[in-house]
Amino acid sequence: MASTPRAQALTGAEVVRRAIEGGRTDWRSTAFHGLLVLLLVLTLAVLAWLLTVVFVNGVPVLAERGVDFLTSPLASNPAEAGVGQAIAGSLWLMLFVVVLSFPLGIGAAVYLEEYAHDTWLTRLINTIVRNLAGVPSIVYGLLGLAIFVVALGDIIGPGATSGRSLIAGGLTMAILVLPIVIITSAEALRAVPGAIREAAFGVGATRWEVVRSHVLPYAAPGIFTGTILSMARAFGETAPLILVGAVVGGFNVEYDNIIGTLQGRYTALPTVVYDWARKPPSFGPNVYAAIVVLIVVLLLVNALAIYLRNRFEQRW
Amino acid sequence: MKTRETVPEAGKRDEREGPTIRMMTSQTLDESEQIEPAAGGARGALDFAQDQVVFDLRSLSCFYGSFRAVREISLRVPKNKITALIGPSGCGKSTLLRSFNRMNDLIDSAHIDGSILYHGVDLYADGVDPVEVRRRIGMVFQKPNPFPKSIYDNVAFGPRVAGYKGSMSELVERSLKRAAIWDEVKDKLKEPGTALSGGQQQRLCIARAIAVEPDVILMDEPCSALDPIATLKIEELMRELKENYTIVIVTHNMQQAARASDYTAFLTMGEDRAGYLVEMAPTQDLFTRPEHRLTEDYITGRFG
């Protein structure tokens, strides 16, 4: 166009205007853009469908039975069965994670990041931890079965539970999330710039003072976010718990002291969902209601993690 | 020295001209191979009175693993003076500086050979506590690195860990005043140090370094991230500080060395990429009548 005689007669500004206005349709960009939107819509549609089914079927049960559903024990009659024991069991498991995995995992991360020298052994350990985080949870279930139920069963779960005690479940969960806690904490520690450590060392701080006064405080929001998310992971895990004896079916033993509770039988929310889903169709609405409870708790935990991160995160 | 007029763009120019300089230096080396091993150089061991010597480097080499970054440097750093270390990128200036307060200890693979005597005491002898060394030999880094804490806490951290007993607020005020930043921050001591401008942050870092009452302040290209006005403020500050402190500064900026320092050591690197000392002299002498070809080439290359 520009080379035709007519175009040459135009003023300079007109030539430039025509050149930069283009006017061609970039169909490849448009098509790709459309494809991406389609993929996103598909993904969201599946998710929305899933949530709709769950909530439509589950909320009526919750609305009808209210607190009764949340506090009732397991039972063979769906109209009476509730998730009280399951919520208690899941909270207990989370407590195990908080009390055992957090200090152990954060401690290990601080050691690996701040104290350990960069040797082949440190690198090996880092690699192993990374791989452990990717090990399927059922494998941890087998580990828990072998160690806590079979080998140590007589100590931590004597009597009627034959080793399948709350302690066994809690310890298994704690081990399951330990690598995740280590990795997320290590990442948070690594995000603290070396310049900050140098600044602190530069005014004559010891390694302990550097870690305590600077590295840990600045990494804390990241560490907490990661650990809270790992707690959510423990809350949602099912497979290992089935192996280490979360009860499916029902139990109605009341424990009046903490030792009894720890050594006794237990169940957890996802386990109950799994169990009820195999029961006759009359349990259907209960399954959905239990899933709603599970999802709401997980959303709350994740929301807390996001809030903490946004509120306290240190930007460099 | 016509260089003074080109001060404002000096910082930027350095980076652009880095590679050119390096090429030139290695060319020169090929021609004058025989002079290279003369570590310490004729003027490296300046004749300072014994009680005026703060650092006495004796054939110091610094290694990272098997790589030798600095080769057999012998020089003396005089008391209450500003000593500048200049030379092309990668010639080991920063490595050398960081060996003065055992900062390189923090890097696992780093080790040294030879010795550094600090007031006659070997810094790397068994039983020397690097934490104590760093309390006496403070450091200001290339990029301002205030803690993400209040201005007050930035300054108070060092004295606190050193177990300072006196009035902390007086010490903080005194340090900030000496670092010539008090007037700018006195009304916002509780605000985060990271909220200050780059130049203010660097002066805060200087205040933090002098709050522990060190004997020496090491500065690793303290102005490389700053604009020319902030740079001049820091240089002015250095001149005031040398009344009480010995200052060693690594700079990429020769004009800065010429302006601000009393003595200048010129380092370059050999073919094995190990940095070595070409010569050290009173700054005036080094810049006006360098004894060494390499020095002259480097200086004139810059001044071109």
Contacts between the chains, C-beta under 8 A, distances in Angstrom:
chain1	res1	chain2	res2	distance
A	117	B	108	5.0
A	118	B	108	4.8
A	118	B	109	7.7
A	193	B	145	7.4
A	195	B	141	6.3
A	195	B	143	6.2
A	195	B	145	4.0
A	196	B	145	6.1
A	196	B	147	6.5
A	196	B	148	7.9
A	197	B	106	7.4
A	198	B	103	6.7
A	198	B	106	7.1
A	198	B	139	7.6
A	198	B	141	6.3
A	198	B	145	7.0
A	199	B	141	6.8
A	199	B	145	4.6
A	199	B	146	7.5
A	199	B	147	6.6
A	199	B	205	7.2
A	199	B	208	7.4
A	200	B	147	7.4
A	200	B	157	7.1
A	201	B	103	6.9
A	201	B	106	6.3
A	201	B	134	6.2
A	202	B	101	7.4
A	202	B	103	6.9
A	202	B	134	6.0
A	202	B	138	6.4
A	202	B	139	4.1
A	202	B	141	7.4
A	202	B	209	7.0
A	203	B	134	7.1
A	203	B	135	7.3
A	203	B	138	6.6
A	203	B	157	6.5
A	203	B	158	3.3
A	203	B	161	7.3
A	203	B	208	6.2
A	203	B	209	6.6
A	203	B	211	7.4
A	203	B	212	5.3
A	204	B	131	5.5
A	204	B	132	7.1
A	204	B	134	4.6
A	204	B	135	3.3
A	204	B	158	6.2
A	204	B	161	6.6
A	204	B	162	5.9
A	204	B	212	5.8
A	205	B	131	7.2
A	205	B	157	7.4
A	205	B	158	7.5
A	205	B	161	4.8
A	206	B	131	5.3
A	206	B	161	7.3
A	209	B	161	4.9
A	213	B	157	6.7
A	213	B	161	7.6
A	214	B	147	6.3
A	218	B	148	6.3
A	314	B	148	5.7
